[in-house]
Amino acid sequence: MLRRGFLAVRSGLTEDDARKAAAVLADRALDLPELADARTVAAYVSMGSEPGTHALLDALHARGTRVLLPVLLADNDLDWGAYDGPGSLVRVQHPGKIDLLEPSGARLGPDAVLEADAVLLPGLAVDARGMRLGRGGGSYDRVLSRLERADAHPALVVLLYDSEVVAHLPEEAHDRPVHAVVAPSGARRFR
């Protein structure tokens, strides 16, 4: 029910509102020390009404940051590929799922995320403890579990609209808190 509610609010945003928010989010995220100092950032390509990442991906790439983008596997786990600019993305239709923009280059394997200094996680909401509500597919829960098993500690950052930063969300045993949220009104750190 929570997911449907957040998605309904997102779907009510105009294209202009989403575009303006994406520009502000990119500026705020680029100022975040966790991203400013990162040599490698694992990110994602926003789709539909998600808080926009396109300007941020281009800015990170332009400053020389290595950007890794996910490639959805049949079991909902994620492989990774390097982002080499907007021309390096291809639209992929996954059976029974949404179309995604994915990197067209070589696949680097699911463990490539272990090289990231920061990981941008998609989400629908985050609460005052840093607990993130994802879309429910489990792909990023697997990423977080992979990082934990490898004792890797990148900065975990989620990009959201202001209304998606809430007081409390339910959590499950496998949920892990993020370190920061970036919203149009500003960034907030947890822990």
N, C-alpha and C positions, 0 to 999 in steps of 0.2 A: 504494500500500500504506500509506504514511504517513497519508494522508487517511482511509482506512478505519479505521485504528487509532485515530486521535483521535476520529472520529465514534462508534466503538464505545464508547469510554470515556464520551463525553458521553451516549450513549443509556442508559447504566447509572445515571445520576444520578436520584435521586427528585425529584418535583416540589417537595418541601419543601427539599431541598438546593439546587436551582436557584433557588428563590424567595429563600432566605437569601443565596446568593451574589450575586444581582442587587441586593439591598439594600446589601450591603457594597460591591459594585462602584460603585454610584451614588454613595455617600458618598466613596469614594476618588477617583473620577473628578472629582467636583465640587470636591475640594480641589486637584486638579492645576492649577497656574498657567496652563497652556496652555488649559484649559477655563474656569477662573474669570475670566480676562481677555478671553475671546473674545466678540466682538459677534455673530458668525455661526459656527455649527457645522454642518458637514455630517455627518450621522449615518446610522443605519439602524435599522429596526425588527427586533429579534431575533425569531426564529421557532424553534419546537421547543425543542431542548436547547441552543441557542446561549446564551452568557452574556447575561443579560437586560439590555435597554436601556430598557424602558418607564418605570421609575422615573426614570432619568437624563433621558430625553426630557422628561418632565413637569417635573422640577426645573429643567432648563435653560429651558424655556418659561416657567415661573413666575417666574424671575428676570429675564426680559426678553431673554434671548438668542434671536436669530433662529435657528431650527433648520430646516435643509433635509434632506429625506428623499428617497431615490432612488425613481425610477419606472423599472422595467425595460423597455427597448425590445426589439423583436423581434430585433435583432442582438446582444443582450447588453450594449449600451452603456447608460448611465444618463442619464435626464433627472432633473430635480429639482422638488420642490414644497415649499411651506412647511408646517411642522407647526403646527397651531393647537389642539392638545390631542387627547385620545384620540378624541373624536367626529369628528375630521377625517380619520380613517383608514378606508379601504375595503379589503375583501379582494378580491384580484385573482387569478384563475387564469390563469397563462400557459401556453399550449399546450405540453405536453411537459415542463413544469417544475413547481416547487412553488407552492403558494398563497403570496402575499405580502400583507402589509399595506402599502398605499401611500397617500400623501396624496391627498385627493379634490379639492383646489383646483387653481388654474391651474398649468400646466406652465411652468417657468422656463427650460428649455433645458439641454442638457448643460454649457454653459459657466457656469452659475450656481454650480457648485462653486468657481470661481475667486474668488468673493467670501468664501469661508470663511477664518476665522482658524485653525480647527482642523478636521481631518477624522477622524472615527471610522471605522476600517476593520474590517469583519468579518474573522475569520481562524480558523484551526484551531490555529495554533501560532506562536511567535516564538522566535528563538534569541538567543544572547548578543551577536550583532552587530546585532540588530534586524531580521533578515530574517524576513519574514512568509510563512507558508504559508496561502494562501487556499483556497477550495473548488474552484478549477480552472476556473471559468467565464470568467474574464478581465475581468469587468466593472470591478473595481477596478484592475486593471492599466491599463485604458483611462483611468480617472480619474487615476491617478498620472502617466501619460504626458501627459494633457491639462494637468495642473498644471505639469509640467516644461517642456512646449513654451511655456507662457504665462509662464514664469519666476515662477510663484506659489510661495510657500513657507509654506503653512500647517503647523501642527504636525500630525504624523501619529501617531495614537494607536490602539492596538488593545486591546480588552477580551477577556481570556481567563481560564480557570480556571488555578489554580496548576500543575497537571500539564502544561499546554500551553506553559509557558515552559521551553524545553529548551536544551541546550548547543549543538547544531548542526543546521541544516537544509540540504538541498541547495538550490541557487539556480540560476536561469536568467538569461540576459543581460538580460531585461526586468525582473527583480525589483528593487525598490527597498526600502531599509530604512525602518522606521518610527522615529519619534523617542522613543516611549514605549510601554510596555505597562502596563496596569492589571489586576491580579489581586486576588483577595480578600486575599492576604497583603500586598499593597502595590504601589506603582508603581515602575517602573524606567525610567530614561532611557538612551538610546543616543547615541553620537557626542558 
